[in-house]
Amino acid sequence: MSRHFKIITKEVGREHPIETEFSGDVDRAYIIKFFGLREPDVEWFRIEELQKD
C-alpha cells in the first residue's frame, strides 16, 4: 500500500526549513534512513503522513 509523506527538515547553516514530499510503500524508519535525518547536519525534522482525499 503506497503512503504519502511530507518531510520538513532544518539543516545546520540554513536559514529556513526544507520541505519535500515522498510517496511509496515505506514506513517512517525507511524515510529517516533514506533522507539521512539522523545525520549531525540535521537540527530537527518532522514527518507527516498525508491522507488521501
N, C-alpha and C positions, 0 to 999 in steps of 0.2 A: 504494500500500500504506500503510495507516494505521499509525502508530507511536505509542507511548505513552511520555511522558516525565515525570519528576519533576524539578522545578526548585526548588532551595534557594538563597535569596539572603539576604545580610546587608547591610542598609542602614545608612548613617550615622545615628546617633541612636537606632536601635532596639536594645533590649537583646538580643532573640533573633532568630534567622533566621526567614524566612518560607518555608513550603513550599507548593507548588502543583503541580498536575498538568495536563498538556496532551496532547491526542490529535489527530493529524491527519497528513496526507500532507506532512510537512515535514522539514527537516533541522536540525542544530544551529545553523547560521548564521541561519536564519529565527527560531528561538526567541530567540537573543541579541538580534536586532533588535526582534522583537515585544515582548519584555519590557523592552527598554531596559537590558540588562545591562552595557553599556559606559558608562553614564552615571556622572558623578562621585559620585552619592549611593550607588552600589553598592560596598561594600567588597570583597565577594567573592561568587562564585556557583558552584554545582555543578549540572550537568545529568546525570541518569542516565536511560538508556533502559530502560524496564521490559519484561521479556519476558512474552509471553503464555503462560499455562499450557496 
